[in-house]
Amino acid sequence: MSAVLCITDGLSDAEAWLTHLHKRGYDTNTATLATLGAVDANWPRCGLLLSHAAAKKLAQDATGFVKWCRQLKAERIVVLGERSDAFSLKCEFNGTTLQVKPTGDNWRFTSEVIARFLDDDQGVAVGDPSTFNLLRLARRVAVSDVTVMLVGPTGTGKEVLSKFLHNASPRARNPFIAVNCAAVPDTMLEAVLFGYERGAFTGAHHPNKGIFRAADGGTLLLDEVSEMALTLQAKLLRVLQEKEVTPLGSAKPVPVDVRVIATSNRYMLEEVKAGRFREDLYYRLNVFPLVTQSLSERRGDILPIAVALLAKHAGGYAKVPELTEASIDKLESYDWPGNVRELENVLQRALVLSGGRQIDPEHLMIDLQDLMHPLIHREPALLRAAV
């Protein structure tokens, strides 16, 4: 979803909300209760942000609120209550409506929760300008059919970006299939990729069409392609050139229509120079290179990613515990050598230690000192609350 309509009646800091949502990539528009009927019928499907008082006024008519939501094509709705001492969330109407009561001193966290909730596709969590620039470029690449090479450190979201490319492409309704080339033994990877006929090898009791044919019409992600054996690299090159695969045990090639995205956490030209990766295959895959950065180089993404991870592990946005401002500062001041995977581990520990309630800095066991002096030894009551 890329559009949000803000009903300004009774909504404190409406301009600030619009500015924040615009920075998060949304097209924004405003209306009042009196001008709702004049909203352009061509306005795209959207998210809706309004105050509790405005929602209550619309709901005075038994069908009023639902009628306006349908007319405005609102698929995600945020009802914002007055500021209070305690942060609270409540989901209604099968998770399409989120009621929020923000606290007075933690606007950043509340705004990120709202921005992520309004994204019904739950795509890339982003807040840093460099990542927005990367996504803008990726969106332009997606509409073409060129092969893409994604490089970057481990845990920087290469697979997430691959799915973004697929979802933004004309192939979005067709399969997206990922295979980790490092996780499949070399002796099996050829059969996994290209398929095999019955009797092609011991144990091949039934034919298998392979991942290339399974992804026909869609996108195939070759994750950690630099780990592929040289002998298999030659066969992959031929598939990319001829756009057809020959299953093991068969002499008849089968045409395939697949958009290939390859990823690696290595510097590929060094792999080519060292003789570990074929130069001709490298240039076949590297039609359009995209580079993901370490989390320490895009600190503006830390809070949006943290909110998305908390929603994932807490069981949805209605159960997301509040990250205090001091906790956010602690997350944003750390360098995250393990990137998003390390951040996810820290937040999972915090959910356990906080008992699913407000996450304070002492719940964030990040560095060695935190691990050497566990919170559970200092505050047994919190351990009992978490169990």
C-alpha positions as CSV (number, residue, x, y, z in Angstrom):
1,M,0.0,0.0,0.0
2,S,1.5,3.4,-1.0
3,A,-1.2,5.9,0.0
4,V,-2.6,7.1,3.3
5,L,-5.6,9.4,3.8
6,C,-5.6,11.4,7.0
7,I,-8.9,12.7,8.4
8,T,-7.8,15.8,10.4
9,D,-10.8,16.3,12.6
10,G,-9.7,16.1,16.3
11,L,-6.3,14.6,15.2
12,S,-3.4,16.2,17.2
13,D,-0.3,16.9,15.2
14,A,-1.9,16.0,11.9
15,E,0.9,17.7,10.0
16,A,3.6,15.8,11.9
17,W,1.9,12.5,11.1
18,L,1.6,13.4,7.4
19,T,5.3,14.4,7.3
20,H,6.4,11.1,8.9
21,L,4.3,8.9,6.7
22,H,5.5,10.8,3.6
23,K,9.1,10.2,4.7
24,R,8.3,6.5,5.0
25,G,7.3,6.4,1.3
26,Y,3.6,7.0,1.4
27,D,1.6,9.3,-0.8
28,T,-0.5,11.3,1.7
29,N,-3.8,13.2,1.4
30,T,-6.0,15.0,3.9
31,A,-9.8,15.4,4.4
32,T,-12.2,16.5,7.1
33,L,-15.5,14.8,8.0
34,A,-17.2,17.5,6.1
35,T,-15.2,17.0,2.9
36,L,-15.1,13.2,2.8
37,G,-17.6,13.0,0.1
38,A,-15.4,15.1,-2.2
39,V,-12.4,12.7,-2.0
40,D,-11.4,11.8,-5.5
41,A,-12.9,8.5,-6.6
42,N,-9.7,7.7,-8.4
43,W,-7.7,7.9,-5.1
44,P,-6.0,4.5,-4.8
45,R,-6.7,1.9,-2.2
46,C,-5.3,3.3,0.9
47,G,-4.6,3.3,4.6
48,L,-6.8,5.5,6.8
49,L,-5.5,7.5,9.8
50,L,-8.1,9.3,12.0
51,S,-8.7,10.3,15.6
52,H,-10.9,8.3,18.0
53,A,-13.4,11.2,18.1
54,A,-13.7,11.2,14.3
55,A,-14.2,7.4,14.2
56,K,-16.8,7.6,16.9
57,K,-18.7,10.3,14.9
58,L,-18.6,8.3,11.7
59,A,-19.9,5.2,13.6
60,Q,-23.0,7.0,14.9
61,D,-24.7,5.6,11.9
62,A,-24.8,1.8,12.1
63,T,-23.3,1.5,8.6
64,G,-21.5,4.9,8.5
65,F,-17.9,3.8,9.4
66,V,-18.0,0.7,7.2
67,K,-19.6,2.7,4.3
68,W,-16.9,5.3,4.4
69,C,-14.1,2.8,4.7
70,R,-15.3,1.0,1.5
71,Q,-15.9,4.3,-0.3
72,L,-12.3,5.4,0.5
73,K,-10.9,2.0,-0.3
74,A,-9.4,1.9,3.1
75,E,-7.8,-1.5,3.7
76,R,-5.8,-0.7,6.9
77,I,-7.2,1.8,9.5
78,V,-5.5,3.4,12.4
79,V,-7.6,5.0,15.1
80,L,-5.5,7.3,17.2
81,G,-6.6,8.0,20.8
82,E,-5.5,10.8,23.1
83,R,-2.0,10.6,24.6
84,S,-1.9,8.8,27.9
85,D,0.5,7.6,30.6
86,A,0.6,4.0,29.2
87,F,1.1,2.9,25.6
88,S,-1.6,0.5,24.3
89,L,-2.6,-1.2,21.1
90,K,-5.8,-3.1,20.1
91,C,-6.6,-4.8,16.8
92,E,-10.2,-5.2,15.5
93,F,-12.1,-6.3,12.4
94,N,-9.8,-9.3,11.6
95,G,-6.7,-7.2,12.1
96,T,-7.5,-4.5,9.7
97,T,-8.0,-1.8,12.3
98,L,-5.5,-0.8,14.9
99,Q,-6.5,1.4,17.9
100,V,-3.5,3.2,19.4
101,K,-3.1,5.1,22.6
102,P,0.3,6.8,22.4
103,T,2.4,8.1,25.3
104,G,3.4,11.7,25.6
105,D,7.2,11.1,25.3
106,N,7.6,8.3,22.8
107,W,6.3,9.7,19.5
108,R,9.0,8.0,17.4
109,F,8.0,4.4,18.4
110,T,4.3,5.1,18.0
111,S,4.8,6.6,14.5
112,E,6.9,3.6,13.4
113,V,4.3,1.1,14.6
114,I,1.6,3.0,12.7
115,A,3.7,3.3,9.5
116,R,4.5,-0.4,9.5
117,F,0.9,-1.4,10.3
118,L,-0.4,0.6,7.4
119,D,1.8,-1.3,5.0
120,D,-0.6,-4.3,4.3
121,D,2.1,-5.9,2.1
122,Q,4.5,-5.8,5.1
123,G,7.4,-5.2,2.7
124,V,10.8,-3.8,3.4
125,A,11.1,-2.0,6.8
126,V,12.9,1.2,5.9
127,G,13.7,4.6,7.4
128,D,17.2,5.5,6.2
129,P,17.6,7.7,3.2
130,S,20.2,5.4,1.7
131,T,17.8,2.5,1.8
132,F,15.0,4.5,0.2
133,N,17.5,5.3,-2.6
134,L,18.2,1.6,-3.0
135,L,14.5,0.7,-3.1
136,R,13.8,3.5,-5.7
137,L,16.5,2.0,-7.9
138,A,15.3,-1.6,-7.2
139,R,11.8,-0.6,-8.2
140,R,13.0,0.7,-11.6
141,V,15.0,-2.5,-12.1
142,A,12.1,-4.7,-11.2
143,V,9.9,-3.6,-14.1
144,S,12.5,-4.9,-16.5
145,D,13.5,-8.5,-16.9
146,V,17.2,-8.2,-16.4
147,T,19.2,-10.6,-14.2
148,V,20.2,-9.0,-10.9
149,M,23.2,-9.6,-8.7
150,L,22.8,-8.7,-5.0
151,V,26.0,-8.4,-3.0
152,G,26.5,-7.4,0.6
153,P,27.4,-8.7,4.1
154,T,25.6,-11.6,5.6
155,G,22.3,-10.6,7.3
156,T,21.7,-7.3,5.5
157,G,18.4,-8.3,3.9
158,K,19.4,-9.6,0.4
159,E,16.5,-12.1,0.3
160,V,14.1,-9.4,1.5
161,L,15.3,-7.2,-1.3
162,S,14.9,-10.1,-3.7
163,K,11.3,-10.5,-2.7
164,F,10.8,-6.8,-3.1
165,L,12.1,-7.0,-6.7
166,H,9.8,-9.9,-7.4
167,N,6.7,-8.2,-5.9
168,A,7.4,-5.0,-7.8
169,S,7.8,-6.8,-11.1
170,P,5.3,-8.0,-13.7
171,R,6.0,-11.5,-12.5
172,A,4.6,-10.8,-9.0
173,R,1.6,-13.2,-9.4
174,N,3.9,-16.1,-10.4
175,P,6.2,-18.2,-8.1
176,F,9.1,-16.8,-6.2
177,I,11.4,-19.6,-5.3
178,A,14.7,-19.4,-3.4
179,V,17.4,-22.0,-3.1
180,N,20.5,-21.7,-0.9
181,C,23.4,-22.9,-3.0
182,A,25.6,-23.3,0.1
183,A,23.1,-25.5,1.9
184,V,22.6,-28.2,-0.8
185,P,25.5,-30.6,-1.4
186,D,27.1,-30.2,-4.8
187,T,26.1,-33.8,-5.8
188,M,22.4,-32.9,-5.3
189,L,22.3,-29.3,-6.4
190,E,22.2,-30.1,-10.1
191,A,19.2,-32.4,-9.6
192,V,17.5,-29.8,-7.4
193,L,17.9,-27.0,-9.9
194,F,17.3,-28.8,-13.2
195,G,15.2,-31.8,-12.2
196,Y,15.6,-35.4,-13.2
197,E,13.8,-38.3,-14.9
198,R,12.9,-41.5,-13.3
199,G,15.9,-43.8,-13.0
200,A,18.4,-41.0,-13.6
201,F,20.3,-42.1,-10.5
202,T,19.9,-44.5,-7.6
203,G,16.8,-43.5,-5.7
204,A,15.2,-41.5,-8.5
205,H,12.0,-43.5,-8.4
206,H,9.8,-40.6,-9.6
207,P,10.6,-37.7,-12.0
208,N,11.1,-34.3,-10.6
209,K,10.8,-31.1,-12.6
210,G,13.4,-29.1,-10.6
211,I,13.4,-25.6,-9.2
212,F,13.9,-23.8,-12.6
213,R,10.8,-25.3,-14.0
214,A,8.9,-24.8,-10.7
215,A,9.7,-21.1,-11.0
216,D,8.6,-20.9,-14.6
217,G,7.0,-17.5,-15.3
218,G,8.3,-16.2,-11.9
219,T,11.6,-15.4,-10.1
220,L,14.3,-17.8,-9.0
221,L,16.7,-16.6,-6.2
222,L,20.1,-18.3,-6.2
223,D,21.2,-17.5,-2.7
224,E,25.0,-17.6,-2.1
225,V,25.7,-18.5,-5.7
226,S,29.4,-18.0,-5.1
227,E,29.3,-21.4,-3.2
228,M,28.3,-23.3,-6.4
229,A,30.9,-25.8,-7.7
230,L,32.7,-24.9,-10.9
231,T,31.3,-27.8,-12.9
232,L,27.8,-26.8,-12.1
233,Q,28.5,-23.2,-12.9
234,A,29.1,-24.2,-16.5
235,K,25.7,-25.8,-16.7
236,L,24.0,-22.9,-15.1
237,L,25.7,-20.6,-17.6
238,R,24.2,-22.6,-20.5
239,V,20.7,-22.5,-18.9
240,L,20.9,-18.7,-18.6
241,Q,22.1,-18.3,-22.2
242,E,19.7,-20.8,-23.9
243,K,16.7,-20.3,-21.5
244,E,16.2,-24.0,-21.3
245,V,17.0,-26.8,-18.9
246,T,17.9,-30.5,-19.5
247,P,16.8,-32.7,-16.6
248,L,19.2,-35.4,-15.5
249,G,18.6,-38.6,-17.4
250,S,17.0,-36.8,-20.3
251,A,18.4,-35.6,-23.7
252,K,15.5,-33.3,-24.4
253,P,15.8,-29.6,-23.2
254,V,12.8,-27.9,-21.8
255,P,12.3,-24.2,-22.3
256,V,11.9,-22.0,-19.1
257,D,11.0,-18.4,-18.6
258,V,12.6,-17.4,-15.3
259,R,14.0,-14.2,-14.0
260,V,17.1,-15.0,-12.0
261,I,18.4,-13.0,-9.0
262,A,21.7,-14.1,-7.5
263,T,23.2,-13.1,-4.1
264,S,26.6,-13.4,-2.5
265,N,28.3,-12.1,0.6
266,R,31.7,-12.2,-1.1
267,Y,33.5,-9.7,-3.4
268,M,32.8,-11.5,-6.7
269,L,35.7,-10.1,-8.7
270,E,38.1,-11.5,-6.2
271,E,36.4,-14.9,-6.5
272,V,36.8,-14.7,-10.3
273,K,40.5,-13.8,-10.0
274,A,41.1,-16.6,-7.6
275,G,39.5,-19.1,-10.1
276,R,36.7,-20.0,-7.8
277,F,34.0,-18.5,-10.0
278,R,33.6,-18.5,-13.7
279,E,34.2,-15.1,-15.3
280,D,31.6,-15.7,-18.1
281,L,29.0,-16.7,-15.5
282,Y,29.8,-13.7,-13.3
283,Y,29.1,-11.3,-16.2
284,R,26.0,-13.2,-17.2
285,L,24.6,-12.8,-13.6
286,N,26.0,-9.3,-13.0
287,V,23.7,-7.5,-15.5
288,F,22.4,-5.1,-12.9
289,P,24.3,-5.1,-9.5
290,L,22.7,-3.9,-6.3
291,V,24.5,-3.6,-3.0
292,T,23.1,-3.9,0.5
293,Q,24.8,-2.1,3.4
294,S,25.6,-3.1,6.9
295,L,23.1,-2.0,9.5
296,S,25.7,0.3,11.1
297,E,25.8,2.2,7.8
298,R,22.0,2.8,7.7
299,R,21.0,3.5,11.3
300,G,17.7,5.1,10.2
301,D,16.5,1.5,9.4
302,I,17.1,0.2,12.9
303,L,13.8,1.3,14.5
304,P,11.6,0.3,11.6
305,I,13.2,-3.1,11.4
306,A,13.0,-3.5,15.2
307,V,9.2,-2.8,15.1
308,A,8.7,-5.3,12.3
309,L,10.7,-7.9,14.2
310,L,8.8,-7.3,17.4
311,A,5.5,-7.7,15.6
312,K,6.8,-11.0,14.0
313,H,7.9,-12.5,17.3
314,A,5.2,-11.0,19.6
315,G,2.4,-12.4,17.5
316,G,1.1,-9.4,15.6
317,Y,0.9,-5.6,16.0
318,A,-1.7,-5.8,18.7
319,K,0.9,-7.5,21.0
320,V,3.9,-5.3,20.2
321,P,5.5,-4.1,23.5
322,E,6.6,-0.5,23.7
323,L,10.3,0.3,23.1
324,T,11.2,3.2,25.4
325,E,13.1,6.1,24.0
326,A,16.1,5.0,26.0
327,S,15.9,1.5,24.5
328,I,15.7,3.0,21.0
329,D,18.8,5.1,21.7
330,K,20.6,2.0,22.9
331,L,19.7,0.1,19.7
332,E,20.7,2.9,17.5
333,S,24.1,3.5,19.2
334,Y,25.3,-0.1,18.7
335,D,27.2,-1.1,15.5
336,W,25.5,-4.5,14.9
337,P,28.4,-6.6,13.5
338,G,25.8,-9.4,13.0
339,N,23.4,-7.0,11.2
340,V,19.7,-7.8,11.2
341,R,20.2,-11.4,12.5
342,E,21.9,-10.1,15.6
343,L,19.2,-7.4,16.1
344,E,16.6,-10.1,15.9
345,N,18.3,-12.2,18.5
346,V,18.5,-9.2,20.9
347,L,14.8,-8.4,20.5
348,Q,13.8,-12.0,21.0
349,R,15.7,-12.0,24.3
350,A,14.1,-8.7,25.2
351,L,10.6,-10.1,24.7
352,V,11.5,-13.0,27.1
353,L,13.1,-10.7,29.8
354,S,10.3,-8.1,29.6
355,G,7.5,-10.6,29.8
356,G,6.0,-9.1,26.7
357,R,5.6,-5.7,28.3
358,Q,7.5,-2.5,28.0
359,I,11.1,-3.0,26.8
360,D,13.6,-1.0,28.8
361,P,17.4,-0.7,28.1
362,E,18.2,-3.4,30.7
363,H,16.2,-5.9,28.7
364,L,18.4,-5.4,25.7
365,M,21.3,-7.8,26.3
366,I,23.6,-6.7,23.4
367,D,27.3,-6.6,24.3
368,L,29.5,-8.9,26.3
369,Q,28.9,-6.9,29.5
370,D,25.2,-7.4,29.2
371,L,25.6,-11.1,28.8
372,M,28.1,-11.4,31.7
373,H,25.6,-9.8,34.1
374,P,22.2,-11.2,33.1
375,L,19.2,-9.2,34.1
376,I,17.6,-12.3,35.6
377,H,20.3,-12.4,38.3
378,R,19.8,-8.7,39.3
379,E,16.0,-8.7,39.2
380,P,14.4,-12.1,40.0
381,A,11.0,-10.6,39.9
382,L,11.2,-9.9,36.3
383,L,12.2,-13.5,35.6
384,R,9.1,-14.7,37.4
385,A,7.0,-12.2,35.3
386,A,8.5,-13.6,32.1
387,V,7.9,-17.2,32.9
